[in-house]
Amino acid sequence: MSGRPFSDSETRAGTGACLIGETVRQQFFGAGDPEGEIIRVNRTSCKIIGLLEPKGYTGFGQDQDNVVLMPLHAYQRRIAGNRDIDNIYIAADDRTPTSELQPRVEDILRDMRRITPDRDPDFAIRDMTQIADAMTSATTTMT
């Protein structure tokens, strides 16, 4: 990543700061340095504070660099107009298997949503490693 991450005050206040992916940089700035520039996301102004490391495409063909990240409160207040969260993407470091991370994430979500262990969760957790393995298996079978 070049530039800087969000500051604590930007995160808390929901200011219009953003990080952009490589595809967004190329589309709007070519090879130029976008840091400090202002872009509009819907009707919201957003000052670019950094450029994310390029990630390329997923196995499903989705461009992971066609992204604009902003503090959650800024997105909720300025773009979504509500506090709903549809998806959370979590990446584990190389030393942590996703099978170890998944129950910890479930515990955190249950705690935040006040869901006792005797009740079914009102959310779903999907391990992309398992999905990728299933796709590989299916592709191998078809081949």
C-alpha positions in Angstrom: 0.0 0.0 0.0 1.2 3.5 -0.7 -0.1 6.5 1.2 -1.5 5.8 4.6 -4.2 3.9 6.4 -7.3 5.6 7.9 -6.5 7.5 11.1 -8.6 6.8 14.2 -10.3 10.2 13.9 -11.3 9.5 10.3 -12.7 6.2 11.3 -14.7 7.5 14.2 -15.9 10.7 12.5 -16.7 9.1 9.2 -14.8 11.6 7.1 -14.6 11.4 3.4 -11.2 9.8 3.1 -10.6 6.8 0.8 -8.2 4.2 -0.4 -8.5 3.1 -4.0 -7.5 0.0 -5.9 -5.2 -0.2 -8.9 -8.1 -0.5 -11.4 -9.7 2.7 -10.1 -6.4 4.5 -10.3 -5.9 3.5 -13.9 -9.4 4.4 -14.9 -9.3 7.9 -13.4 -5.6 8.9 -13.1 -3.8 6.7 -15.6 -0.3 6.2 -14.3 -0.4 9.3 -12.2 -0.3 9.5 -8.4 -3.8 9.9 -7.1 -2.9 10.7 -3.5 -4.5 13.9 -2.3 -7.0 14.0 -5.2 -10.7 14.2 -4.7 -13.1 11.7 -6.3 -16.9 11.5 -6.0 -18.5 8.2 -4.8 -22.2 8.6 -5.6 -22.8 12.1 -4.3 -20.0 12.1 -1.7 -16.6 13.7 -2.1 -13.7 11.5 -1.0 -10.1 12.5 -0.6 -7.7 9.8 -1.7 -5.2 9.0 1.0 -3.6 5.9 -0.4 -3.4 3.2 -3.1 -4.0 -0.4 -2.2 -1.6 -3.2 -3.2 -2.8 -4.8 -6.5 -4.5 -8.2 -5.9 -5.7 -9.1 -9.4 -8.7 -11.2 -10.2 -10.4 -13.8 -8.0 -11.0 -17.4 -9.1 -14.6 -16.2 -9.9 -13.3 -13.5 -12.3 -14.0 -10.6 -10.0 -11.5 -7.7 -10.2 -10.3 -7.1 -6.6 -8.6 -3.9 -7.6 -11.8 -2.2 -8.8 -12.5 -0.9 -5.3 -12.8 2.2 -3.2 -12.5 1.8 0.6 -13.7 4.4 3.1 -14.4 4.3 6.8 -17.5 2.4 7.7 -19.3 5.3 9.3 -18.7 7.5 6.2 -20.1 4.8 4.0 -23.1 4.2 6.3 -23.9 7.9 6.7 -23.1 9.3 3.3 -23.8 6.4 0.9 -25.9 3.7 2.4 -28.1 5.9 4.5 -28.3 3.2 7.1 -26.2 1.2 9.5 -26.8 -2.2 7.9 -23.8 -4.4 6.9 -24.4 -7.0 4.3 -21.0 -8.6 4.0 -17.8 -8.6 5.9 -14.6 -9.9 4.2 -11.9 -11.1 6.5 -8.4 -12.2 5.4 -6.2 -14.4 7.6 -2.5 -14.1 7.7 -0.4 -17.0 6.3 0.1 -18.4 9.8 -3.6 -18.6 10.7 -5.8 -21.3 9.0 -9.3 -20.1 8.2 -10.7 -23.2 10.0 -9.3 -21.6 13.2 -10.5 -18.1 12.4 -14.1 -19.0 11.6 -15.2 -20.0 15.1 -13.6 -16.8 16.5 -15.5 -14.7 14.0 -18.7 -16.4 14.8 -18.2 -15.8 18.6 -17.6 -12.1 17.9 -20.7 -11.8 15.7 -22.8 -13.7 18.3 -21.6 -11.4 21.0 -22.2 -8.2 19.1 -25.7 -9.3 18.0 -26.5 -10.7 21.5 -27.2 -14.2 20.1 -27.0 -16.8 22.9 -25.4 -20.2 22.1 -28.8 -21.9 22.3 -30.2 -19.8 19.4 -29.4 -20.1 15.6 -27.3 -17.3 14.3 -29.0 -14.7 12.0 -25.8 -14.6 9.8 -23.8 -17.0 7.6 -20.1 -17.5 7.5 -18.6 -18.8 4.3 -15.0 -20.0 4.1 -13.7 -19.1 0.6 -11.1 -21.8 0.9 -13.8 -24.4 1.1 -15.6 -22.9 -1.8 -12.4 -22.8 -3.9 -11.6 -26.4 -3.0 -15.1 -27.5 -4.1 -14.8 -25.6 -7.4 -11.4 -27.3 -8.0 -12.9 -30.7 -7.2 -15.8 -30.1 -9.6 -13.5 -28.8 -12.4 -11.2 -31.8 -11.9 -14.2 -34.2 -12.1 -15.5 -32.5 -15.3 -12.0 -32.6 -16.9 
